[in-house]
Structures are given as C-alpha cells and as structure tokens.
Amino acid sequence: MASAPRPRPPNFTLSEQWVLMAATIFVCGFLGYVVYDAVMATASEMLQRLLVISPLILIISVHWLSSGSQFSIPIPGSEPGAIHRAGGSPWGVAFVLLLLFFLISYQPSLLGFIF
C-alpha cells in the first residue's frame, strides 16, 4: 500500500519570522493608537461637559445637604419676606459662575463682536 506524500508545511526562516512579527506588532500598534485617540477625544468632550456643569451640581448638592433630607430647590422671591433674609439661596452664585464661564469661553468671539 502506497501512502500519498504529505505536503510539507512552509518553512519560514528566522529572518522572515522576525519581519512578520515586526509587521504584526506595527499594525497592531497603529490600530491601537487610532482607537486610543478616538476614545480619548470622546472622553475629553464628555469631561469638558462635566466640568461645565460641575459648579451647578456642587451648589445644588451643598444646598441639599445643608437643608436636610428633603430635596427642594427654592425659587427666589417665592416666599414673602425672602428678599430680606440674609444668606438666601445660592442661585445668585450659580448665575455669576455661569456668566463668568460664558464670558471666558466666548471671549475671542465677543471681542470681535464688540470691537
């Protein structure tokens, strides 16, 4: 009984294996960098939005923690005599922070608009 000749697996030399390994590492590294760059761009956009909203979240959380267990956001002027009390609500501080953020972030376009 004659057996069929077995095909030999291709023999790569050591230099061919190194070139193939280096090319694979280079391609994987490049693709990893592209994915990393996209993920970091998305994360920075989301973090920027969080940093914009964080002063307002901080003011609301401090007010909530100082007022007790119930969550209520007082509207200025809703109670009689509320304007005469010292240390009312933090809405004025929140408004000033938002105004400062707006003025700082749009400073170049506002300077071009004014002058």
PASEBA-1860 file (N, C-alpha, C; in nm, 3 decimals):
! residues 115
1> MASAPRPR> 0.082/-0.115/0.000/0.000/0.000/0.000/0.088/0.124/0.000 ~ 0.060/0.207/-0.095/0.141/0.329/-0.107/0.069/0.445/-0.041 ~ 0.140/0.514/0.038/0.077/0.630/0.103/0.106/0.755/0.021 ~ 0.008/0.845/0.025/0.023/0.969/-0.051/0.128/1.057/0.018 ~ 0.205/1.127/-0.060/0.307/1.213/0.003/0.239/1.329/0.079 ~ 0.287/1.350/0.197/0.230/1.458/0.278/0.291/1.592/0.235 ~ 0.203/1.693/0.227/0.260/1.824/0.193/0.335/1.879/0.314 ~ 0.451/1.929/0.289/0.533/1.983/0.397/0.486/2.123/0.433
9> PPNFTLSE> 0.481/2.154/0.560/0.445/2.291/0.597/0.554/2.386/0.550 ~ 0.514/2.507/0.513/0.616/2.600/0.463/0.714/2.635/0.575 ~ 0.837/2.630/0.541/0.941/2.660/0.639/0.980/2.807/0.624 ~ 0.958/2.881/0.732/1.000/3.021/0.732/1.137/3.028/0.797 ~ 1.220/3.106/0.739/1.350/3.126/0.801/1.334/3.221/0.919 ~ 1.436/3.232/0.998/1.430/3.315/1.117/1.410/3.462/1.082 ~ 1.472/3.508/0.976/1.457/3.649/0.938/1.315/3.677/0.888 ~ 1.255/3.582/0.818/1.117/3.602/0.772/1.020/3.604/0.890
17> QWVLMAAT> 1.046/3.522/0.990/0.961/3.524/1.109/0.972/3.657/1.182 ~ 1.093/3.712/1.192/1.110/3.841/1.258/1.041/3.953/1.181 ~ 1.049/3.950/1.050/0.982/4.053/0.969/0.831/4.041/0.985 ~ 0.779/3.920/0.983/0.635/3.900/1.000/0.591/3.945/1.140 ~ 0.669/3.914/1.242/0.635/3.956/1.378/0.642/4.108/1.392 ~ 0.742/4.170/1.333/0.756/4.316/1.341/0.641/4.385/1.268 ~ 0.601/4.333/1.153/0.489/4.391/1.079/0.359/4.377/1.157 ~ 0.339/4.262/1.221/0.218/4.241/1.301/0.215/4.336/1.420
25> IFVCGFLG> 0.327/4.353/1.488/0.333/4.444/1.602/0.309/4.588/1.557 ~ 0.366/4.626/1.443/0.346/4.762/1.392/0.200/4.788/1.358 ~ 0.134/4.694/1.290/-0.007/4.711/1.254/-0.094/4.717/1.379 ~ -0.070/4.628/1.474/-0.148/4.630/1.599/-0.124/4.758/1.677 ~ -0.002/4.805/1.680/0.028/4.930/1.749/-0.040/5.049/1.684 ~ -0.040/5.054/1.551/-0.105/5.164/1.480/-0.255/5.162/1.503 ~ -0.317/5.045/1.494/-0.461/5.035/1.518/-0.495/5.068/1.663 ~ -0.411/5.026/1.756/-0.433/5.061/1.896/-0.425/5.211/1.919
33> YVVYDAVM> -0.331/5.278/1.851/-0.320/5.423/1.864/-0.443/5.493/1.808 ~ -0.494/5.447/1.695/-0.612/5.509/1.635/-0.732/5.494/1.728 ~ -0.750/5.376/1.784/-0.862/5.354/1.876/-0.842/5.437/2.003 ~ -0.720/5.443/2.055/-0.690/5.522/2.175/-0.719/5.670/2.151 ~ -0.681/5.720/2.034/-0.705/5.861/2.002/-0.854/5.891/1.997 ~ -0.933/5.803/1.937/-1.077/5.825/1.930/-1.142/5.819/2.069 ~ -1.099/5.725/2.150/-1.155/5.712/2.285/-1.119/5.834/2.369 ~ -0.996/5.881/2.360/-0.955/5.997/2.438/-1.026/6.124/2.392
41> ATASEMLQ> -1.052/6.138/2.262/-1.126/6.256/2.215/-1.268/6.255/2.269 ~ -1.332/6.140/2.267/-1.468/6.130/2.321/-1.469/6.154/2.472 ~ -1.372/6.099/2.541/-1.366/6.118/2.687/-1.340/6.264/2.722 ~ -1.257/6.332/2.645/-1.231/6.473/2.676/-1.354/6.559/2.651 ~ -1.433/6.527/2.548/-1.557/6.601/2.525/-1.655/6.580/2.640 ~ -1.667/6.457/2.686/-1.759/6.429/2.796/-1.710/6.493/2.926 ~ -1.580/6.492/2.950/-1.526/6.554/3.069/-1.541/6.705/3.065 ~ -1.530/6.763/2.946/-1.548/6.907/2.933/-1.691/6.946/2.970
49> RLLVISPL> -1.787/6.868/2.926/-1.927/6.896/2.962/-1.949/6.880/3.111 ~ -1.886/6.781/3.171/-1.899/6.761/3.315/-1.838/6.878/3.392 ~ -1.724/6.927/3.345/-1.661/7.040/3.412/-1.744/7.168/3.399 ~ -1.818/7.180/3.291/-1.905/7.297/3.274/-2.019/7.292/3.375 ~ -2.075/7.175/3.397/-2.193/7.162/3.482/-2.155/7.144/3.629 ~ -2.031/7.112/3.658/-1.992/7.079/3.796/-2.017/7.190/3.898 ~ -1.998/7.319/3.869/-2.030/7.419/3.972/-2.177/7.418/4.011 ~ -2.264/7.402/3.914/-2.407/7.398/3.943/-2.442/7.273/4.024
57> ILIISVHW> -2.384/7.160/3.989/-2.408/7.036/4.064/-2.356/7.051/4.207 ~ -2.241/7.114/4.222/-2.184/7.135/4.355/-2.273/7.226/4.440 ~ -2.324/7.332/4.383/-2.411/7.424/4.458/-2.540/7.354/4.499 ~ -2.600/7.280/4.407/-2.725/7.211/4.439/-2.701/7.103/4.545 ~ -2.590/7.030/4.536/-2.564/6.925/4.635/-2.535/6.984/4.773 ~ -2.462/7.096/4.780/-2.437/7.159/4.910/-2.566/7.210/4.970 ~ -2.652/7.269/4.887/-2.781/7.317/4.937/-2.867/7.201/4.987 ~ -2.866/7.092/4.913/-2.946/6.976/4.951/-2.895/6.915/5.082
65> LSSGSQFS> -2.763/6.907/5.096/-2.707/6.850/5.218/-2.728/6.942/5.339 ~ -2.731/7.072/5.317/-2.747/7.163/5.431/-2.893/7.182/5.470 ~ -2.987/7.152/5.379/-3.128/7.175/5.411/-3.193/7.056/5.480 ~ -3.131/6.945/5.484/-3.190/6.828/5.548/-3.209/6.716/5.447 ~ -3.307/6.632/5.474/-3.324/6.513/5.391/-3.412/6.537/5.270 ~ -3.496/6.637/5.271/-3.584/6.658/5.156/-3.513/6.741/5.050 ~ -3.546/6.713/4.926/-3.483/6.783/4.814/-3.579/6.889/4.763 ~ -3.546/7.013/4.788/-3.629/7.122/4.739/-3.538/7.232/4.688
73> IPIPGSEP> -3.573/7.285/4.573/-3.496/7.395/4.516/-3.581/7.520/4.530 ~ -3.545/7.609/4.620/-3.626/7.729/4.638/-3.608/7.826/4.522 ~ -3.717/7.886/4.482/-3.713/7.987/4.378/-3.710/8.122/4.447 ~ -3.614/8.207/4.415/-3.604/8.335/4.484/-3.730/8.418/4.465 ~ -3.780/8.474/4.574/-3.898/8.559/4.568/-4.028/8.483/4.581 ~ -4.023/8.352/4.602/-4.147/8.275/4.612/-4.209/8.286/4.750 ~ -4.128/8.317/4.851/-4.179/8.330/4.987/-4.188/8.478/5.023 ~ -4.288/8.516/5.101/-4.294/8.655/5.144/-4.180/8.687/5.240
81> GAIHRAGG> -4.114/8.796/5.218/-4.003/8.837/5.303/-3.874/8.763/5.274 ~ -3.868/8.686/5.167/-3.748/8.609/5.136/-3.633/8.699/5.094 ~ -3.665/8.813/5.039/-3.559/8.903/4.992/-3.488/8.971/5.108 ~ -3.553/8.979/5.224/-3.493/9.049/5.337/-3.409/8.957/5.425 ~ -3.414/8.827/5.402/-3.334/8.734/5.481/-3.190/8.735/5.433 ~ -3.098/8.725/5.525/-2.957/8.719/5.487/-2.921/8.575/5.454 ~ -2.838/8.558/5.352/-2.793/8.424/5.315/-2.903/8.341/5.254 ~ -2.970/8.394/5.153/-3.080/8.324/5.087/-3.031/8.201/5.013
89> SPWGVAFV> -3.068/8.188/4.889/-3.033/8.068/4.813/-2.906/8.092/4.732 ~ -2.841/7.986/4.686/-2.716/8.001/4.611/-2.738/8.028/4.462 ~ -2.856/8.067/4.422/-2.883/8.088/4.279/-2.806/8.207/4.223 ~ -2.781/8.307/4.306/-2.701/8.420/4.259/-2.558/8.379/4.228 ~ -2.502/8.295/4.314/-2.366/8.245/4.291/-2.363/8.158/4.166 ~ -2.465/8.076/4.148/-2.470/7.991/4.028/-2.481/8.077/3.903 ~ -2.561/8.182/3.909/-2.575/8.270/3.793/-2.444/8.340/3.762 ~ -2.374/8.387/3.863/-2.245/8.454/3.841/-2.143/8.356/3.783
97> LLLLFFLI> -2.141/8.233/3.833/-2.048/8.133/3.778/-2.079/8.102/3.633 ~ -2.206/8.088/3.600/-2.243/8.062/3.460/-2.210/8.181/3.371 ~ -2.231/8.303/3.421/-2.198/8.422/3.344/-2.047/8.431/3.321 ~ -1.969/8.404/3.425/-1.823/8.405/3.410/-1.776/8.299/3.312 ~ -1.834/8.180/3.320/-1.796/8.075/3.226/-1.829/8.115/3.083 ~ -1.945/8.174/3.062/-1.985/8.218/2.929/-1.889/8.325/2.877 ~ -1.856/8.422/2.961/-1.768/8.530/2.917/-1.627/8.480/2.889 ~ -1.579/8.386/2.969/-1.445/8.333/2.946/-1.440/8.246/2.821
105> SYQPSLLG> -1.540/8.162/2.802/-1.536/8.069/2.689/-1.560/8.138/2.555 ~ -1.637/8.245/2.553/-1.665/8.315/2.428/-1.590/8.447/2.418 ~ -1.480/8.463/2.490/-1.407/8.588/2.492/-1.357/8.629/2.353 ~ -1.294/8.541/2.273/-1.247/8.586/2.142/-1.360/8.631/2.051 ~ -1.471/8.560/2.050/-1.581/8.600/1.962/-1.649/8.726/2.013 ~ -1.655/8.745/2.146/-1.714/8.868/2.199/-1.625/8.988/2.171 ~ -1.493/8.971/2.178/-1.403/9.081/2.145/-1.416/9.121/1.999 ~ -1.431/9.022/1.911/-1.452/9.052/1.770/-1.586/9.118/1.745
113> FIF> -1.685/9.085/1.825/-1.818/9.142/1.808/-1.823/9.286/1.860 ~ -1.755/9.313/1.971/-1.758/9.446/2.031/-1.670/9.543/1.953 ~ -1.548/9.502/1.920/-1.455/9.594/1.854/-1.456/9.573/1.707
END
